[in-house]
């Protein structure tokens, strides 16, 4: 899948979950792949096959770009970890 299309699909699925992203949240890695910053939370690296980010337990997480809805749900959980875990609430108000 073209990485730009994968990122567009992910941003659309995050919006369904209430996580608002803007064009200024997207930047480009040296590799040429787009990245999505959910600052002050995870940065999502988008490659040709995988979305990658550091999850709520501070471990790398990966999810296929062919399932942006599933990736969005996992990233949403990383943005809103249960009490007592590292992280913060990044869900933007609607």
C-alpha positions as CSV (number, residue, x, y, z in Angstrom):
1,X,0.0,0.0,0.0
2,X,1.2,3.5,-0.7
3,X,2.3,5.0,2.6
4,X,0.5,8.3,2.1
5,X,-2.8,6.5,1.5
6,X,-2.3,4.3,4.6
7,X,-1.8,7.4,6.7
8,X,-4.9,9.1,5.3
9,X,-6.9,6.0,6.1
10,X,-5.5,5.9,9.7
11,X,-6.3,9.6,10.3
12,X,-9.9,9.0,9.1
13,X,-10.3,6.0,11.5
14,X,-8.8,8.0,14.4
15,X,-11.3,10.7,13.7
16,X,-14.1,8.2,14.0
17,X,-12.8,7.5,17.5
18,X,-12.6,11.2,18.4
19,X,-8.9,11.7,17.9
20,X,-8.6,14.8,15.7
21,X,-5.4,15.2,13.7
22,X,-4.4,18.1,11.4
23,X,-2.0,18.3,8.4
24,X,0.5,20.0,10.7
25,X,0.7,16.8,12.7
26,X,2.2,14.9,9.8
27,X,5.9,15.1,9.1
28,X,8.4,13.1,7.1
29,X,11.2,10.8,8.3
30,X,14.6,10.8,6.7
31,X,13.5,7.5,5.0
32,X,10.8,9.5,3.2
33,X,7.9,7.8,5.1
34,X,5.3,9.9,6.7
35,X,4.9,10.1,10.5
36,X,1.9,11.2,12.5
37,X,2.6,13.0,15.8
38,X,-0.1,12.7,18.4
39,X,1.9,15.0,20.7
40,X,2.2,14.8,23.7
41,X,1.6,11.1,23.0
42,X,2.7,8.5,20.5
43,X,4.3,9.2,17.2
44,X,3.1,6.8,14.5
45,X,5.6,5.7,11.9
46,X,4.0,4.6,8.6
47,X,5.8,2.2,6.3
48,X,4.7,0.3,3.3
49,X,3.4,-2.6,5.4
50,X,3.2,-1.5,9.0
51,X,2.1,1.3,11.4
52,X,4.6,1.4,14.3
53,X,4.4,3.3,17.6
54,X,5.4,3.0,21.2
55,X,2.5,1.8,23.3
56,X,1.3,2.4,26.8
57,X,3.7,0.0,28.3
58,X,6.6,1.8,26.5
59,X,6.9,-1.2,24.1
60,X,6.9,-1.1,20.3
61,X,3.6,-1.9,18.7
62,X,2.9,-2.7,15.1
63,X,-0.2,-3.1,13.1
64,X,-0.7,-3.8,9.4
65,X,-1.5,-0.8,7.2
66,X,-4.2,-3.0,5.5
67,X,-6.4,-2.6,8.7
68,X,-6.4,1.1,9.6
69,X,-9.5,0.7,11.8
70,X,-7.7,-1.9,14.0
71,X,-4.6,0.2,14.2
72,X,-6.7,3.2,15.1
73,X,-8.3,1.3,18.0
74,X,-4.9,0.3,19.3
75,X,-3.4,3.8,19.0
76,X,-6.5,5.2,20.7
77,X,-5.9,2.9,23.6
78,X,-2.3,4.1,23.7
79,X,-3.6,7.7,23.9
80,X,-6.0,6.8,26.7
81,X,-4.3,4.2,28.9
82,X,-6.1,2.8,32.0
83,X,-5.3,4.6,35.3
84,X,-1.8,3.9,36.6
85,X,-0.1,3.3,33.2
86,X,2.3,5.8,31.6
87,X,0.7,8.2,29.1
88,X,-2.0,10.8,28.9
89,X,-5.3,11.6,27.4
90,X,-4.8,12.8,23.8
91,X,-8.4,12.6,22.7
92,X,-9.3,16.0,21.4
93,X,-12.6,17.5,22.3
94,X,-15.2,17.6,19.5
